[in-house]
Amino acid sequence: MSAPVTPPTGGSPDIEEPSRPGTSMKYLGGRPYRQYLIAYIIAGAFLFMNYSALPSILLPNQIQTIEFQHFFSAYPQVTAEVLQQLSGGTYTGADAAELTEVYHQYNAARAASMSLVASIGTFFTMFAQPIVGVVSDRWRSRWGRRSFWIAFGGFAGAIMMIAMRFSTTVGMIAVTWVIAQILLNVMQAPLTTTVADRIKEDKLATVSAIAGMGTMGGAMLGSIIAGNAFNAIGLDAYYIFVVLTVFGAAVFVLMAKDRSSLDLALPPFSWKDFLIGFTVALRDADYRWVWLARFIFFLGATLTTTFSLFVLQSYIQPALTQAEANTYAPLLSLCTLPGMLISMIVSGKLSDRIGKRKIFVIGSTVAAMGLLLLPIFWPTLPSLFIQTTLNGFALGAFMTVDQALFIDVLPDKDAAGRDLGVANVATNIGQTLAPVLAGVIVAQIVGPAGYRAVYIAAFICMLIAALAIVPVRKVR
C-alpha cells in the first residue's frame, strides 16, 4: 500500500488523507465536511433546477406555442378561454365540431412533439454519464479528477440553454436540448461521484439524504421559478437558469477543492477494456437487480411527469388554461418538497443506523404505486395536490436510500465513477422510454382516457420495480 499523501496545507484531524496517490481525501467531520456539503447542495440544487424547469415548464410551453400556431393560426377566434372549453368538451359554438377535431389533432401533436424532444434528449444522455465517469476516474489535474468536468459541463450547458431560448422549431429545440442535457449530465456525473470519493461508508445514506435535500429542493424551486417567470417574461426565463447553473458549478469547484490527481497511477488505456468496463458492474447479480429496479421506477415516475402541464389543461376537471397550468404545476411540485425533505433526513439516518436498505426502497416504491390510484379514479386538481404531497415522502426515501444501496453493491469501489455512471444510465433509460410510451398512449387513446392510461401504466411499473429489489442478497 502506498504511503498517505501529505495534504498541501498540513494535516487535519477532520480529513483522512488518501492511501492511493491522486485520489480524494475522506471527510471525518468539522469544517471541511460542512464546507463540502454546502458546496454540494448549492451546485446540486442549481443543476437540478434545470431538470424540472426546462422539461416540465419551459419546453412544453415552448412546444405547445409552436404547435398552437401551426394548428390554430387559421382560427383567430380560438382564445385561451375557447381552448379551455375545447379541452373540457364544453365549447358550443357553431364551429364546435370542426374546432374539436382540430383540438384533438393539436393535443396529439403537442404530446408527440414533447415526447420526441424528451426521449431524444434523454437517450443521448445515457451515454454521457458513464463515459465522463470513466474519463474522470482517469483524469489528472492539480484540481483533482472531477472538478474540470463539473466546471466544463456547467458552463457549456449554460451556453446551450441560451441556444434553446432562440429555437423556433421543434427540430431546433430537440437538437439544442440534446446537447444541453448531455453537458448538464457531464456536470452531474462527477458531482455525484464525489460522494463515493469523499464520504466514509457509515455516513453514505446520511450525506445522500442531505445532498438529496438540496437537489430535490432545487428541482422543486426550479419549476416554481420557471412557471412564474414564463408568465412574466416568456422565454427569457431561460436566462435565470443559465446564471444559476454557472454559479453552482463555480461554487463547488472553488469551495470544495479536491486533492491533486497529478500523481494518479493508472494502467495503460485500452479501448477494449474501456468498453468492456461498462459491463463489469452489471455482471454482479445484486447490482443488476438494483439497476433494473431503478430503471423501472424512473420509467413509471417519468410517465406521470412528462405531460404534467398538459394533464392540468386536458385531463383534470375542470380543465385549466395555459396560464393557470403554469401557476399550478409549480405549486404541485412545491407540495412534494416538505415530505421529501422530512423523508430524506429520517430515512437516510434510520437506514444508516439499522444497517438496512431494501425495506426502505421497496416500501417507498409501493407507497408511490398506491398513490397513483388517486389521479386514476379522481382526476381533479385537489386529487393531484394530495397525490403529489404524499408522494414526496415516498420519493425522498427512494432517492436517498437507493443511492446508498447502489454504492453498497458496487463490485469495485475504485471504479465508482464508471459504475455509478452506469447506474445513472438506468435513470436515463427510464426517462428516455417514458415520453415515448406516454406519447404513444396519448396519441392512440383520444381524450382524457389517454392520460388516465398513462397513470395506469405508471402503477404497473412501480409494482415491478418493488419486486425487483427482493432478490438482492448482498445488502439487507
ABEGO torsion letter per residue (X at the ends): XBBBBBBAAEBBAABBBBABBGBBBBBAEEAAAAAAAAAAAAAAAAAAAAAAAAAAAAAAAAAAAAAAAAAAAABAABBAAAAAAAAAGABABAAAAAAAAAAAAAAAAAAAAAAAAAAAAAAAAAAAAAAAAAAAAABBBAAEAAAAAAAAAAAAAAAAAAAAAABABAAAAAAAAAAAAAAAAAAAAAAAAAAAAABBAAAAAAAAAAAAAAAAAAAAAAAAAAAAAAAAAEAAAAAAAAAAAAAAAAAAAAABBBBBAAABBBBBBBAAAAAAAAAAAAABAAAAAAAAAAAAAAAAAAAAAAAAAAAAAAABOBBBBAAAAAAAAAAAAAAAAAAAAAAAAAAAAAAAAAGBAAAAAAAAAAAAAAAAAAAAABBBAAAAAAAAAAAAAAAAAAAAAAAAAAAAABABAAAAAAAAAAAAAAAAAAAAAAAAAAAAAAAABBEAAAAAAAAAAAAAAAAAAAAAAAABAABX
